[in-house]
Amino acid sequence: MTLYSRVRPLAFTLPPERAHALGKQALRAVQSTYPTRAAVSYAYQYDHPALEVDAFGTRFPNPVGVAAGFDKNAEVTHALESLGFGFVEIGTVTPYAQTGNDRPRLFRLREDRGMINRLGFNGHGMEAIKSRLERDGVPDVPLGVNVGKMNTSSEAEAIEDYRRVFDRLSPFADYVVVNVSCPNTPETFDESSPEQLRTILETLEADNEAEKPILVKVGPDSPDESVRELVDIVREFDVDGIVATNTTTEREGLESPNREEQGGLSGEPLADRSTELVRTLAEYTDGELPIVGVGGVDSAERAYEKVRAGASLVQLYTGFVYEGPSTAKRINRGLVELLQRDGFSSVEEAVGAGLE
């Protein structure tokens, strides 16, 4: 039994947002000094050459990253690196600070090992995050920036929102993710429509003088024809990768009392659905486009499923909440064992192996 497994029941007596805030306080303490970062790194990092991945022009020490939403405001990126994650994605970042939706807006589904959130892009805004990154520096692992729009923005204003955040924060990023698939923001227009996505990508492409990799984050609930249309747009604009998936609004098969809460569902209930979309995207793109698999990753086996389905990298958030600080180390160590069992010399060699 791990220390976290003993502490978790106590943490889970707190409201989820309060527990999350306390967890981040602990992580800020971890990264506050070099000795504490070094001690945590020694305990939790797991390095192996088989885990290294090259994707969209960036070298990742391992394929297990922290998904957007956990460290929205770039407050604990160095601590997350010390815990053994191969990359960290901050955001969703909006041009200005906004409070998001009313509380309560984050719910545990313990019986289902999931969470529902309707946070609504709460965050400090791009200027505060820029100042923090300038002051604290970026981690030594790749940093992704997930960009979004203000909740009050019109269709035209949203384009400018994406551009502003991209221009302000892309100098700090190893890649940028366009988030047009969040189910927790006001539905004043269809953010993920082909026309809107084309306009966003045209705008960012025109401003991308440094040629930072741009990825698009997709939702898990789109019909096949929409997925095919998305792939066509991605190819049209030479997008560098796809993040699959965002949270889902489906509730089938859930047991938790919180299952009827509105918002996006993440965690174990999303695992198979997101893996199937990873597989579909890999098939549609002939395995030529890097995919970041997200949804229900809480073990080496779940991560490996997504790799074999076509994901070059995986991300987690809810799995981290349930499994604690040793999550990345445990998954990475398990991945090496699974690769060796199946005769693969690296994660890269195993990507898409389940499509054959």
N, C-alpha and C positions, 0 to 999 in steps of 0.2 A: 504494500500500500504506500503510495507517494504522500508527501507532505500536503500537496495540493488537494488530494482526494479527502484528506482530513479537514482541510480548511474550507473546501467548496460548500459543504452543507451550511456552514455559518454565513458565507458570502451570499448564498442563495436565499437567506432569510431577508436580505436587503432588497429594496427595489432595484431592478436591473441597472438603471442609469446611475444610481448611487454606487452600486458595486463596481460599475465600470469606471466611475470617477476615482474611487479608492484604488482600483487596480492601476490606473494611470499614475496616481500619486506614487505608488510603489515603484513603478517603472521609471519615473522621473528621478527618484532617489538612486536607482541603479545606475543611471547614466550621469549622475551628478559629478562623479570623480573617476579618474582613470583606474584606481585600484578596484573600485566596485565593478566597473565594466569588465575589467580583466578577470576578476574572480567569477563573474557570471558567465563570461565567455568560456572559461576553462571548464565550467560545470555543464554547460548546455550546448556548446557548438560541437557539431560532428562533421568532419571533413573527410571526403573521399573523392578521388579523381573521377569515379564513375558517375558522380552526381553533377558534375559541371555541365552547363548547358549554354550554347550560343544561340541567341534568338534576337531578331531584329537589330543586329549589329551590336549587341550587348552581351557581355560574359557574366553569367550567373553562377555563383559558387555552388549553389544547389537549387533545385526546382521548386522549393516550398516557400511561398511568400505570404505576407499578410495582406488581405484584401482591403480595398477602400471601405471606410466606415469605422474601422477600429481606431485609427489615429488620424482623424479628420484634419486636425490642425497642426500636424507635424511636430507634436510635442514630445514623442518618445521614440523617434526613429532609431536613435543610437542604442537604446535599450533593446529594441526588437532585433536589431542586428546581433547584439550580444547573446540573445536567446537562441541564436542559430538559424534565423530565417535568412533565406537566400536573396530576398528582396522585399521592399516595403512600398506599398502604394498608399499615399495620403489622399485626403479628400472624402467626399466630393467637395471641391473648392468652388465657391461662388465669388463674384466680384466684390460684394460687400457682405458684412456680417448680417446674419439673419437668425432668428430664434427657432425657426422650424415650426412644427405642429405643436398643439397643446399636449401637456402631459396628463396622464401616462401615455407613452408612445413606444415603449419597448417592453416586450413580454416574453418570458421563458415558457417553453413547452417541454417540461422535464420528461414527461412520459414518452415524448417523441424525439427527444434530443434535438430540439429545434428552437428557433426564436422567431417572433414576428416583430417587425419594426415599422413605424410610420413617423420616423424622425423628421423627414421633410427638409433635408439639406440644411440642418442647423450647423453653424460654423462661424469662425472668426473673420472670414473674408480674406481676400488675396493679399492685401497689404500687410496684415498682421502675420500671415504665414510667410510672406517674403522676408519680413524683418527677422522672424525666428530662424529661418534657414540661413540668412546672412550672419546672424549672431552665433548660432550653434553649429553651422556647417551641415553638410549632408553626410549620411552614413557611408561606410566603405563598401556597402552592397548597393546594387542598383536601386534607384528611387523612381517610382512612378507617381505621376500627378493626375488625379481624376478630376476632370473639369465639368462644371455644370452651370445652370442658369439660376437667376433669382426666381423665387416663386411668383413674384408679381409681374414678371416680364412678359411682354407680348411675343408673338412669333418673330417679329423683326428684331425686337430688343434682345431676344434670346441669342441670336446670332452674334450680336455685339458682346454679350456676356461671355460666350465661349472664347471669342477672340481676345478679350481683355485678360482673362485668366491665363490663356495660353501665352500671350506675349509677356505677361508679368512673371510667370513661374517656370516656363519651359527652359530657361537657362540653368535651372537647378535640377532638371529632370533628366533621367535616362530614357524615359518614354512618357507619353501623355495619352490618357484614355478619355475619349469623348463619351460621356454618360448620357445616353438618350433613352434609357430603358428603365428608369426608376419608377416604381408604382406608387410612390409616396409623396408626389408633388402634385399641385393643382393641374387638372386636365383641361386647361384652357385651349390647347391645340395638341395635335399629334406630333410629339417630339421626334418619334422614330419613323415618321413618314418618309418615303423615298425623296420627296422634294426637299423637305427640311434637312435631311441628312446630307444630301448633295450640296446644299447651300453652306452648311457648316463646314464640310470638308473643303469646298472651294475656298472659303474664307481663311481657314487655317493653313491650307496649302500655300496661299498667297503670302502669308506672314511667316512661313517656316523657312527662313533663310538658313538657319543652322541645321536644317534637315533632321530635326528630332523625330524619332519614330512615333507615329500616331496609330493608336488602336481604337477600336469601337467596342463598347460594351453592349451586349445584346441580352434580351430577356428570354426566359425559358418557355413562354406561353405563346409564341408566335407560330402560326401554321406554316407548313412546309413551303408554300408559295412565297410567303414573306421572307423566309430564310433564304430562298434562292434569289430573291430580289436584292436582299442585303448583300449577298455574296457578289452579285453583279456590280453593285455600287462600290464595294470594297475593291474589287479588281479594277474598276474604272478609274479610281483615284489612287491606286497603288498604296492602299492602306497597309501598314506594316504588320498588323495582327488583329485578332479578335479575342475579347474577353467573354467567356461563356460559362456561367450566366449570372445575371442579376437575380434578385429574389422573385418568387412566384406568388400569384394571388390564389392559386389552387389550394384546396383544403382537404382533398380526398384522403380518407384513411387515418386521420389524426385522432388521437385519444385525449389530448390535453384539454382541460377546461378552458384554456385561452384560445382554442382553435378558431373561434368565431370573431376574434379581434380583427379589425381592418388593418391592412398593411402588407408588407412583403415578408413571405415566409422563407427562412434560411435553415441550414443545418441538414441533418440526416434525411428528413422527408424530401429534400430537393436533390439528393445525391444521384439517384438513377435518372431522373429527368434531365439534369444538367449534363450527365455523362452521355446520354443519348443525343443531346444537341451537339456536344463536342464531336461525337462520331459522325453525325450528319454534316456538320461544317467541314470536317476533315475530308469526307467523301466528295462534297461539292467543290472543294478547292483542290482536290487531288493531292492533299497533303502538302501543298506548297506554301501554305500560310501558317505562321506560328499561332497557336491557340493557347490561351491561358484558361485552364479549367477551374471553375469555382462552383461550389455547392456541395455540401456534405462531406468535405474532406476532413476527416478526423483520425485517420489511420493510414499506415503505409498501404494497406490493401485498397482503400478508397482512392488514394493518390495514384496508385499503379493502374487502377481501372481507367482513370482519365488519361494517363499517359498512353496506355495501349489503345485507347479510343482515338488518340490523335493529339493530345495536349502536350506541348513542350514544357509547360510550367503549370503549377497549380497554386491556388490561393485558398486561404481559409480565414474565417472570423469566428463563426459560431463554434467550430471545432476547438478553437483556442480557448473560448470561454468555458467549455465543458472539460477540456483535457489539461489546461494549465500550462505552466512555463516550459515543461519538458516536451511539448507537442512536436516542435520542429525536429528536435534531436531524435525522438522516437520514430517519427515518420521517415526521416532520412536514413537512419540505421536500418529500418525495415525495408526501405526501397532497395538498398544495396543487397540485402539478403534475397529479395525477390528477383532482382536482376541476375544475381549469380545462380539462383535456382533454375532460371529459365535460359541460361546461357548467353545473356546479354552482357556486353562489356561496359555499357553506359546507358544512362537514361535516354540519350539521343538515339541510340540504336533501337530502343524499345518503343519509341514514339510511333503510334499507328500500327503496332504489331498485331493488334486485334482486328484490324480491318482486312487482313489478308485471308 
